[in-house]
């Protein structure tokens, strides 16, 4: 996510752009693959975009973070725990939402607060090639983000949307079809069994 040449979008449009892109990648599948993420497709939101990886239950670290996040924190957060953004009372709550996003899996949309303004954190789960879910594509936008340990998290999420399990493929079944055989002889008029899927 190194391209950040496009002008910043208004707050709500950042989130709409990234979620619309994620939904388009997902298509009819439960989740998109993390290898499918193309930064150019969300160029206008890259400053606030992130990819985080879960290391253990409730613990996720930044793999990639946009320029607006780096500027607000005053450092490159690559490798830092996401929980380090939050004041201590919010960290356990945040860890629960990390788990819900990946274990659900679920879209998790959270309200966050700095000392001067309210903001928002969106987490969209991504599947690995082996089907495991241990990363999220995210967007974080909050005015007045200044350093680590400053944000508080509203315990009531803006939105938590579990993603339904796709229906399992049914087993082929045997079906009786009258007149299934052709030809002459005593078996010609017998129903035949066909494998249908």
C-alpha positions in Angstrom: 0.0 0.0 0.0 2.6 2.5 -1.0 0.6 4.6 -3.5 -1.0 7.6 -1.9 -1.2 10.1 -4.7 -5.0 10.7 -4.8 -6.6 13.4 -2.8 -8.2 12.4 0.5 -11.8 11.5 0.4 -14.4 12.8 2.9 -14.6 10.6 6.0 -17.6 8.4 5.2 -16.5 7.9 1.6 -13.2 6.4 2.7 -15.1 3.6 4.3 -17.6 3.2 1.5 -14.8 2.9 -1.1 -12.8 0.2 0.8 -15.9 -1.8 1.8 -17.3 -1.7 -1.8 -14.0 -2.9 -3.1 -13.9 -5.7 -0.6 -17.4 -6.7 -1.4 -16.6 -6.8 -5.1 -13.6 -9.0 -4.5 -15.7 -11.2 -2.3 -18.4 -11.7 -4.9 -20.3 -14.9 -4.2 -17.6 -16.2 -1.9 -17.6 -15.9 1.9 -14.4 -13.9 1.9 -11.9 -12.5 -0.6 -8.3 -13.7 -0.5 -5.6 -11.5 1.1 -3.5 -12.0 -2.0 -6.2 -10.3 -4.2 -5.8 -6.9 -2.5 -4.6 -4.3 -5.1 -3.7 -0.9 -3.6 -4.4 0.9 -6.8 -8.1 -0.1 -6.5 -8.5 1.9 -3.3 -5.9 4.6 -4.1 -8.1 7.5 -2.8 -8.4 5.8 0.6 -4.8 4.5 1.0 -3.8 7.1 3.6 -6.2 5.6 6.1 -6.0 2.0 5.0 -4.3 -0.8 6.8 -3.8 -4.5 6.8 -3.4 -6.2 10.2 -2.5 -9.8 11.1 -3.7 -11.7 14.1 -0.8 -13.2 16.1 -2.8 -14.8 18.9 -6.4 -14.5 20.3 -7.2 -10.8 20.7 -3.8 -9.7 19.4 -3.2 -8.2 16.0 -0.3 -6.3 14.5 0.0 -3.8 11.7 1.4 -5.3 8.5 0.7 -2.2 6.4 -0.5 1.3 7.3 -1.3 4.3 5.2 0.5 7.7 5.4 -2.3 9.5 7.4 -1.9 6.9 10.1 1.9 7.2 10.1 1.6 11.0 10.3 -0.9 10.9 13.1 1.1 8.5 15.1 4.4 10.2 14.3 6.0 6.8 13.5 5.6 3.9 11.1 3.3 1.4 12.9 4.5 -1.6 10.8 4.9 -4.5 13.3 3.2 -2.6 16.2 0.2 -4.1 18.0 -3.1 -2.5 17.0 -4.0 -2.4 20.7 -1.2 0.0 21.3 -3.4 2.7 19.7 -5.8 2.5 22.6 -5.8 3.5 26.2 -5.5 0.5 28.5 -9.2 0.3 29.4 -10.1 -0.2 25.7 -7.5 -2.8 24.8 -9.4 -5.9 26.0 -12.6 -4.8 24.3 -10.7 -4.2 21.1 -9.1 -7.7 21.3 -12.6 -9.2 21.5 -13.6 -7.4 18.3 -10.4 -8.6 16.5 -11.4 -12.1 17.3 -14.9 -11.7 16.2 -13.8 -10.2 12.9 -11.7 -13.2 12.1 -13.4 -16.0 13.9 -16.9 -15.1 12.8 -15.8 -14.1 10.3 -17.6 -10.8 10.4 -17.5 -7.2 9.3 -16.7 -5.1 12.4 -17.2 -1.4 12.4 -16.2 0.5 15.5 -16.5 4.0 16.9 -13.3 5.4 18.3 -12.6 8.6 20.1 -9.5 10.8 20.4 -9.1 13.6 22.9 -10.7 16.0 20.4 -12.9 14.0 18.0 -14.8 10.9 17.2 -13.6 8.5 14.5 -14.2 5.1 13.1 -12.3 1.8 12.6 -13.6 -0.7 10.0 -12.2 -4.3 9.9 -12.9 -6.6 6.9 -11.7 -10.2 7.2 -9.5 -11.8 4.5 -8.9 -15.5 3.8 -5.5 -17.0 3.3 -4.8 -19.5 0.5 -5.4 -22.3 2.9 -8.8 -20.9 4.0 -7.5 -19.6 7.4 -8.7 -16.1 8.4 -5.9 -14.2 10.2 -5.8 -10.9 8.5 -8.1 -7.9 8.0 -8.3 -5.1 5.5 -9.1 -2.0 7.5 -9.7 1.7 7.5 -9.0 4.0 10.5 -9.9 7.7 10.4 -10.0 9.8 13.5 -9.2 13.5 13.8 -6.6 14.4 16.4 -4.8 11.0 16.3 -1.5 11.9 18.1 0.7 9.1 19.3 0.1 5.7 20.8 -2.3 4.9 23.7 -4.6 7.8 23.1 -7.7 6.4 21.6 -10.7 5.1 23.5 -13.1 2.5 22.0 -16.9 2.7 22.3 -18.0 -0.7 23.6 -21.1 -0.6 21.5 -20.0 -1.2 17.9 -21.5 0.8 15.0 -22.0 -2.5 13.1 -21.1 -6.2 13.5 -22.2 -8.2 10.5 -21.4 -12.0 10.7 -20.8 -13.5 7.2 -23.0 -16.5 6.6 -21.4 -19.9 5.9 -21.9 -20.7 2.2 -24.2 -23.7 1.7 -22.3 -26.9 1.4 -22.4 -28.6 -2.0 -25.0 -31.4 -1.9 -24.0 -34.9 -2.7 -25.1 -36.3 -6.0 -28.2 -38.3 -5.7 -29.8 -41.2 -7.6 -32.9 -40.3 -9.4 -35.3 -42.7 -11.1 -36.2 -41.6 -14.6 -38.9 -43.5 -16.4 -38.1 -44.6 -19.9 -34.5 -44.0 -19.3 -33.4 -47.0 -21.4 -33.6 -47.3 -25.1 -33.6 -50.3 -27.3 -35.5 -53.5 -27.5 -35.8 -56.5 -25.2 -37.3 -57.2 -21.7 -35.3 -54.4 -20.0 -36.2 -51.6 -22.5 -39.2 -50.3 -20.5 -37.6 -50.5 -17.0 -36.8 -47.2 -15.3 -33.2 -46.4 -15.1 -31.1 -44.8 -12.3 -29.1 -41.7 -13.2 -26.6 -39.8 -11.1 -27.6 -36.2 -10.8 -25.7 -33.4 -9.0 
